Amino acid sequence: MTQSLSQEQLLAAPESDYMNPAQIAFFKNLILRLKADTQNQLQQRAIALRDGSNERLPDTADSATLEEQRAMDMRMLKRDQAAMKEIEAALGRIEEGEYGYCEELGSPIGIKRLLIAPTAQFCVDGQEMRERRAQHQRVA
C-alpha cells in the first residue's frame, strides 16, 4: 500500500522521486475529487437548466435577465463538460503510466504546475510551443 503524501511532502520531495507511486496516488486522489466535484456541478447545472426551461415571465426585463442567466448556465455547463473530458484524459494517462509528462516534449510537467492544474498535458515549454504553432497557423 502506498503511503499518502501531503502537499508539503510532495513539494519537498527530491526531483529523483518524480512520479513515484506515492506521487501518482496523490494526484490520482486529487483528480478523483476534482471529478466528483465536476460531476456534482454538472448535475446541478443540468437540473437548474431543466427546471428553468419552462419558466415564462410577463416582464420583458425579467425575461431578458432570465435568458441571460440561462445562457451563462449553458456556457458553464459546456465548460464543466470540457473539464470532465480533461479529467477523464488525465485519469487515462495515470493508468497508462504517462501522467506528469509533457505530451509535446516528453519532459516532466512539474509538481507545482500539476498542483495548480492537475489535468495539465504539457510542461510550460511544450505549451508555449503549441501556442506559437497555433498562432503561426492562424496568421498563415
C-alpha positions as a Markdown table, in Angstrom:
| # | Residue | x | y | z |
|---|---|---|---|---|
| 1 | Met | 0.0 | 0.0 | 0.0 |
| 2 | Thr | 1.3 | 3.4 | -0.9 |
| 3 | Gln | 1.7 | 6.0 | 1.8 |
| 4 | Ser | -0.5 | 9.1 | 1.4 |
| 5 | Leu | 1.5 | 12.2 | 0.9 |
| 6 | Ser | 0.7 | 15.7 | 2.0 |
| 7 | Gln | 1.1 | 18.6 | -0.4 |
| 8 | Glu | 4.1 | 19.8 | 1.7 |
| 9 | Gln | 5.8 | 16.4 | 1.4 |
| 10 | Leu | 5.1 | 16.4 | -2.3 |
| 11 | Leu | 6.7 | 19.8 | -2.8 |
| 12 | Ala | 9.7 | 18.8 | -0.6 |
| 13 | Ala | 10.4 | 15.6 | -2.4 |
| 14 | Pro | 13.6 | 15.4 | -4.5 |
| 15 | Glu | 13.4 | 15.5 | -8.3 |
| 16 | Ser | 14.5 | 11.9 | -8.4 |
| 17 | Asp | 11.2 | 10.9 | -6.8 |
| 18 | Tyr | 9.2 | 12.5 | -9.6 |
| 19 | Met | 6.0 | 10.5 | -10.3 |
| 20 | Asn | 6.8 | 7.7 | -7.9 |
| 21 | Pro | 3.9 | 5.6 | -6.8 |
| 22 | Ala | 3.1 | 7.8 | -3.8 |
| 23 | Gln | 3.0 | 10.9 | -6.0 |
| 24 | Ile | 0.9 | 9.2 | -8.6 |
| 25 | Ala | -1.5 | 8.1 | -5.8 |
| 26 | Phe | -1.6 | 11.7 | -4.5 |
| 27 | Phe | -2.6 | 13.1 | -8.0 |
| 28 | Lys | -5.0 | 10.3 | -8.7 |
| 29 | Asn | -6.9 | 11.1 | -5.5 |
| 30 | Leu | -6.8 | 14.8 | -6.3 |
| 31 | Ile | -8.2 | 14.2 | -9.8 |
| 32 | Leu | -10.8 | 11.8 | -8.5 |
| 33 | Arg | -12.0 | 14.5 | -6.0 |
| 34 | Leu | -12.0 | 17.0 | -8.9 |
| 35 | Lys | -14.1 | 14.6 | -11.0 |
| 36 | Ala | -16.6 | 14.2 | -8.2 |
| 37 | Asp | -16.9 | 18.0 | -7.8 |
| 38 | Thr | -17.3 | 18.5 | -11.5 |
| 39 | Gln | -19.9 | 15.7 | -11.8 |
| 40 | Asn | -21.8 | 17.4 | -9.0 |
| 41 | Gln | -21.6 | 20.8 | -10.8 |
| 42 | Leu | -22.8 | 19.2 | -14.0 |
| 43 | Gln | -25.8 | 17.7 | -12.2 |
| 44 | Gln | -26.7 | 20.9 | -10.5 |
| 45 | Arg | -26.4 | 22.9 | -13.7 |
| 46 | Ala | -28.5 | 20.4 | -15.7 |
| 47 | Ile | -31.2 | 20.5 | -13.1 |
| 48 | Ala | -31.2 | 24.3 | -13.0 |
| 49 | Leu | -31.5 | 24.5 | -16.8 |
| 50 | Arg | -34.2 | 21.9 | -16.9 |
| 51 | Asp | -36.2 | 23.5 | -14.1 |
| 52 | Gly | -36.0 | 26.9 | -15.6 |
| 53 | Ser | -36.6 | 26.0 | -19.2 |
| 54 | Asn | -40.4 | 26.3 | -18.9 |
| 55 | Glu | -40.4 | 29.5 | -16.8 |
| 56 | Arg | -42.0 | 32.4 | -18.6 |
| 57 | Leu | -42.1 | 35.9 | -17.1 |
| 58 | Pro | -44.5 | 38.6 | -18.1 |
| 59 | Asp | -42.0 | 41.4 | -17.6 |
| 60 | Thr | -39.6 | 41.7 | -20.6 |
| 61 | Ala | -36.7 | 42.9 | -18.4 |
| 62 | Asp | -37.2 | 39.9 | -16.1 |
| 63 | Ser | -37.4 | 37.7 | -19.2 |
| 64 | Ala | -34.2 | 39.1 | -20.6 |
| 65 | Thr | -32.4 | 38.6 | -17.2 |
| 66 | Leu | -33.6 | 35.0 | -17.1 |
| 67 | Glu | -32.4 | 34.4 | -20.7 |
| 68 | Glu | -29.0 | 35.8 | -19.9 |
| 69 | Gln | -28.8 | 33.6 | -16.8 |
| 70 | Arg | -29.7 | 30.5 | -18.9 |
| 71 | Ala | -27.1 | 31.5 | -21.5 |
| 72 | Met | -24.5 | 31.8 | -18.7 |
| 73 | Asp | -25.6 | 28.4 | -17.2 |
| 74 | Met | -25.2 | 26.8 | -20.7 |
| 75 | Arg | -21.7 | 28.2 | -21.0 |
| 76 | Met | -20.8 | 26.9 | -17.6 |
| 77 | Leu | -22.3 | 23.5 | -18.4 |
| 78 | Lys | -20.2 | 23.3 | -21.6 |
| 79 | Arg | -17.1 | 24.4 | -19.6 |
| 80 | Asp | -17.8 | 21.7 | -17.0 |
| 81 | Gln | -18.3 | 19.1 | -19.8 |
| 82 | Ala | -14.9 | 20.1 | -21.3 |
| 83 | Ala | -13.3 | 19.8 | -17.8 |
| 84 | Met | -14.8 | 16.3 | -17.4 |
| 85 | Lys | -13.1 | 15.3 | -20.7 |
| 86 | Glu | -9.8 | 16.6 | -19.4 |
| 87 | Ile | -10.2 | 14.8 | -16.1 |
| 88 | Glu | -11.0 | 11.5 | -17.9 |
| 89 | Ala | -7.9 | 12.0 | -20.1 |
| 90 | Ala | -5.7 | 12.7 | -17.0 |
| 91 | Leu | -7.0 | 9.5 | -15.4 |
| 92 | Gly | -6.3 | 7.6 | -18.6 |
| 93 | Arg | -2.7 | 9.0 | -18.5 |
| 94 | Ile | -2.3 | 7.8 | -15.0 |
| 95 | Glu | -3.5 | 4.3 | -15.9 |
| 96 | Glu | -1.1 | 4.3 | -18.9 |
| 97 | Gly | 1.8 | 5.4 | -16.8 |
| 98 | Glu | 2.2 | 8.7 | -18.8 |
| 99 | Tyr | 0.8 | 11.1 | -16.2 |
| 100 | Gly | 3.1 | 14.0 | -15.3 |
| 101 | Tyr | 5.0 | 14.1 | -18.6 |
| 102 | Cys | 4.6 | 16.6 | -21.4 |
| 103 | Glu | 2.8 | 15.2 | -24.4 |
| 104 | Glu | 4.7 | 17.6 | -26.6 |
| 105 | Leu | 8.3 | 17.2 | -25.3 |
| 106 | Gly | 8.2 | 14.1 | -23.0 |
| 107 | Ser | 9.7 | 16.1 | -20.2 |
| 108 | Pro | 8.3 | 16.4 | -16.6 |
| 109 | Ile | 5.4 | 18.8 | -16.3 |
| 110 | Gly | 6.4 | 19.6 | -12.7 |
| 111 | Ile | 4.8 | 19.1 | -9.4 |
| 112 | Lys | 3.9 | 22.8 | -8.9 |
| 113 | Arg | 2.2 | 23.0 | -12.3 |
| 114 | Leu | 0.3 | 19.8 | -11.6 |
| 115 | Leu | -0.9 | 21.1 | -8.2 |
| 116 | Ile | -2.3 | 24.2 | -10.0 |
| 117 | Ala | -3.6 | 22.3 | -13.0 |
| 118 | Pro | -3.9 | 18.6 | -12.2 |
| 119 | Thr | -5.1 | 17.8 | -15.7 |
| 120 | Ala | -2.2 | 19.5 | -17.5 |
| 121 | Gln | -0.9 | 17.7 | -20.5 |
| 122 | Phe | 2.0 | 20.0 | -21.3 |
| 123 | Cys | 5.0 | 21.5 | -19.5 |
| 124 | Val | 5.4 | 25.2 | -19.8 |
| 125 | Asp | 7.8 | 25.0 | -22.7 |
| 126 | Gly | 5.6 | 22.5 | -24.5 |
| 127 | Gln | 2.5 | 24.7 | -24.0 |
| 128 | Glu | 4.4 | 27.7 | -25.3 |
| 129 | Met | 5.5 | 25.7 | -28.4 |
| 130 | Arg | 1.9 | 24.7 | -29.1 |
| 131 | Glu | 0.6 | 28.2 | -28.7 |
| 132 | Arg | 3.3 | 29.6 | -31.0 |
| 133 | Arg | 2.5 | 27.0 | -33.6 |
| 134 | Ala | -1.3 | 27.7 | -33.3 |
| 135 | Gln | -0.6 | 31.4 | -33.7 |
| 136 | His | 1.5 | 30.9 | -36.8 |
| 137 | Gln | -1.2 | 28.7 | -38.3 |
| 138 | Arg | -3.8 | 31.5 | -37.6 |
| 139 | Val | -1.5 | 34.1 | -39.2 |
| 140 | Ala | -0.7 | 32.0 | -42.3 |
